[in-house]
């Protein structure tokens, strides 16, 4: 089952199940997207079907988005880093992501926006201090993530927060695929820049697998339906090319996760406005 959040042609926020080229709206009989993640329901004949939508990231309205850095030894190696004994985590704000089909934004203050394709899990069942042995029971499904980075700002200090949280710099979606269809891995992650493959690996090569990440994260913060854990990017980022290659307006970036689909986004420059509104 593919679960999605979107806006209709009239701008109404909604959620539902993707069925071929249509989306079956479930927001009229399910209280929230988080409720759907916790207890997926099947479409009924009376449910409205729509086709003209704008995708939104398939996460909760107030999601915690936690990302694991250097989780592929290949990426750690190209970055001159080592995989540590425990996961290296950082947080992203929900508004740093757009949905599939909406261009990611290169910020006006820096042009070092870099691609990072990843598989990310979405939590379906709340928990704290979750044991690795039952971690999969708390996962609703898997989605594709373009966990992009503004490299210069990421390297301003030893903390990556600034470079990871520019508004609209990353993407997620188009939907999440539940585990009964996507399985528990291994998932293949492929990133393409303008049609050319730049990253390709499988989650078999993660240093810290999904159960380990769920257990580690839930040891310090409660996990709720709609929260997201990104599993890490493989080697092949633009920053490590010679010379470095960063995303620019007109580029198209694709992240494909096997069993899920393709997350596709263009790239635009940030539209800067002066002043503020109240």
C-alpha positions in Angstrom: 0.0 0.0 0.0 1.2 3.5 -0.9 0.2 6.2 1.5 0.5 9.9 0.5 -0.2 13.4 1.6 -1.0 16.0 -1.0 -3.0 19.1 -1.9 -5.9 19.0 -4.3 -6.3 21.3 -7.3 -8.2 23.7 -5.0 -5.4 23.7 -2.4 -7.1 21.5 0.1 -4.7 19.4 2.2 -5.6 15.7 2.1 -4.2 12.2 2.4 -5.0 8.8 1.1 -3.9 5.7 -0.8 -2.3 5.7 -4.2 -4.1 3.4 -6.6 -2.4 3.4 -10.0 -2.7 6.9 -11.5 -5.4 7.9 -8.9 -5.3 8.7 -5.3 -8.2 7.6 -3.1 -8.9 10.3 -0.5 -9.3 8.9 3.0 -9.2 12.2 5.0 -13.0 12.3 5.2 -13.2 9.2 7.2 -9.8 8.9 8.9 -8.9 11.6 11.5 -5.4 12.3 10.4 -2.5 11.0 8.4 -0.8 9.9 11.6 -3.9 7.8 12.3 -3.7 6.2 8.8 0.0 5.3 9.4 -0.9 3.7 12.7 -3.8 1.7 11.3 -4.0 1.7 7.4 -7.5 1.2 6.0 -8.5 0.0 2.6 -10.3 2.2 0.1 -14.1 1.9 -0.2 -16.2 2.4 -3.3 -17.7 5.7 -2.0 -14.2 7.3 -1.4 -13.4 10.2 -3.8 -10.6 9.6 -6.3 -8.4 12.4 -7.5 -5.6 12.8 -10.0 -4.6 16.4 -10.1 -2.5 16.8 -6.9 0.6 18.5 -5.5 2.5 16.0 -3.5 3.5 16.8 0.1 6.2 15.0 2.1 4.7 11.8 3.6 5.3 12.6 7.2 3.4 13.9 10.2 2.3 17.5 10.7 4.8 17.9 13.6 7.3 15.3 12.6 10.7 14.8 14.1 13.0 14.2 11.2 16.3 12.5 12.3 19.0 11.7 9.9 22.0 9.4 10.2 25.2 10.7 8.8 28.1 8.6 7.6 26.1 5.4 7.7 27.6 4.0 4.6 31.3 3.2 4.9 31.8 4.2 1.3 30.4 7.7 1.9 32.5 8.0 5.1 35.6 7.1 3.1 35.0 9.6 0.4 34.5 12.2 3.1 37.7 11.3 5.0 35.7 10.1 8.0 35.3 6.9 9.9 32.1 5.1 10.9 31.8 5.5 14.6 30.7 3.0 17.2 27.3 4.8 17.5 25.1 6.5 15.0 25.9 10.1 14.0 22.6 11.9 14.1 21.3 15.4 13.2 17.8 16.8 13.0 16.0 18.5 10.1 13.1 20.8 10.3 9.9 19.7 8.4 9.9 22.9 6.4 13.3 22.1 4.9 11.5 19.5 2.7 9.2 19.8 -0.3 7.2 17.0 -1.9 7.8 15.2 -5.2 7.5 17.4 -8.2 8.2 20.7 -6.4 11.6 22.1 -7.1 14.2 22.1 -4.3 15.5 25.6 -3.5 19.1 26.7 -3.8 19.5 29.4 -1.2 20.5 32.9 -2.2 23.4 33.1 0.4 25.3 30.1 -1.0 25.6 28.0 -4.1 26.9 24.7 -2.6 23.6 22.8 -2.6 24.6 19.1 -2.8 22.5 16.0 -3.5 22.1 13.1 -1.0 19.8 10.3 -1.9 18.5 8.1 0.9 15.9 5.6 2.0 14.0 6.8 5.0 11.5 5.1 7.3 8.3 6.6 8.6 7.1 5.6 12.1 3.6 4.1 12.4 3.5 3.1 16.0 4.5 5.2 18.9 7.2 4.0 21.3 10.1 4.8 23.7 13.0 2.5 24.5 12.1 0.3 21.6 14.1 -3.0 21.5 15.8 -3.9 18.2 13.9 -7.2 18.3 10.5 -5.4 17.9 11.7 -2.2 16.0 10.0 -3.2 12.7 6.7 -3.3 14.5 6.9 0.5 14.9 7.7 1.2 11.2 4.8 2.1 8.9 6.9 2.1 5.7 9.7 3.5 3.7 10.0 6.5 1.4 12.7 8.2 -0.7 14.5 11.2 0.5 16.7 13.8 -1.1 18.5 14.8 2.1 20.4 17.6 0.4 23.1 19.7 2.1 24.4 23.3 1.7 28.0 22.2 2.1 29.6 25.5 3.0 27.1 26.2 5.8 27.3 22.6 6.9 31.1 23.1 7.5 30.8 26.4 9.3 31.3 24.4 12.5 31.3 20.9 13.9 27.5 21.0 14.0 25.7 20.4 10.7 22.4 22.1 11.6 22.7 25.2 9.4 23.7 23.4 6.3 21.0 20.8 6.6 18.0 23.1 7.2 17.6 25.7 4.5 13.9 26.0 3.7 12.9 23.8 0.8 16.4 22.5 0.2 15.4 18.8 0.5 12.6 16.6 -0.7 10.7 13.5 0.4 8.2 11.2 -1.2 6.2 10.9 -3.4 4.6 8.5 -0.9 5.6 5.9 1.6 5.2 2.2 0.8 4.1 0.0 3.7 6.3 -2.8 4.7 4.0 -5.5 3.5 4.9 -4.3 0.0 8.4 -2.8 0.4 9.7 -5.5 2.8 12.3 -4.9 5.4 15.1 -4.3 3.0 17.4 -4.6 1.4 16.5 -1.5 -0.5 18.5 -0.2 -3.4 19.1 3.5 -3.4 19.9 5.2 -6.7 20.4 8.9 -7.3 20.4 10.4 -10.8 21.5 13.9 -11.8 19.9 14.9 -15.1 19.5 11.2 -15.9 23.1 10.2 -15.0 23.6 7.8 -12.0 25.7 9.5 -9.3 24.9 7.3 -6.4 24.0 3.6 -6.2 24.1 1.2 -3.3 21.9 -1.0 -1.1 20.9 -0.7 2.5 22.7 -4.1 3.1 25.8 -1.9 3.5 24.4 0.3 6.3 26.7 0.4 9.3 23.6 0.8 11.5 20.5 -0.9 10.2 16.9 0.1 10.7 16.3 -1.8 14.0 19.5 -0.3 15.5 18.5 3.2 14.5 15.0 2.9 15.9 16.3 1.5 19.1 19.0 4.2 19.4 16.7 7.1 18.6 13.9 5.9 20.8 16.3 5.7 23.7 16.5 9.5 23.9 13.3 10.7 22.4 9.7 9.3 22.0 8.9 8.3 18.5 5.4 9.0 17.2 3.5 8.2 14.0 4.7 10.4 11.2 8.2 10.8 12.6 11.0 10.0 10.1 14.4 8.4 10.3 16.7 8.8 7.3 19.2 5.9 7.0 22.1 7.7 5.3 23.5 8.4 1.9 26.0 6.3 -0.1 29.1 7.6 -1.8 28.8 9.8 -4.9 28.0 13.3 -3.5 28.9 16.3 -5.6 31.2 17.8 -3.0 33.6 15.0 -3.4 33.9 15.2 -7.2 36.9 16.8 -8.8 36.0 19.5 -9.3 33.0 19.7 -7.0 29.6 19.7 -8.7 26.7 21.3 -7.0 23.0 21.6 -7.9 22.0 24.6 -10.0 18.7 25.9 -11.4 17.6 23.8 -14.3 19.0 20.5 -12.9 16.7 17.6 -12.2 17.5 15.3 -9.3 16.0 11.8 -8.9 16.1 9.5 -5.9 14.9 6.0 -6.5 14.3 3.5 -3.7 13.5 0.0 -4.8 10.0 -1.0 -3.7 9.0 2.6 -3.3 9.4 4.5 -6.5 11.1 7.7 -7.8 11.3 11.0 -6.1 11.9 13.6 -8.8 12.5 17.3 -8.3 13.9 20.2 -10.3 16.1 22.9 -8.8 15.4 26.7 -8.6 17.0 29.7 -7.0 15.5 31.1 -3.8 13.0 33.9 -4.4 14.1 36.7 -2.1 11.6 39.2 -0.8 12.4 42.1 1.5 10.5 43.2 4.6 8.1 41.1 6.6 4.4 40.4 7.0 2.3 40.1 10.2 
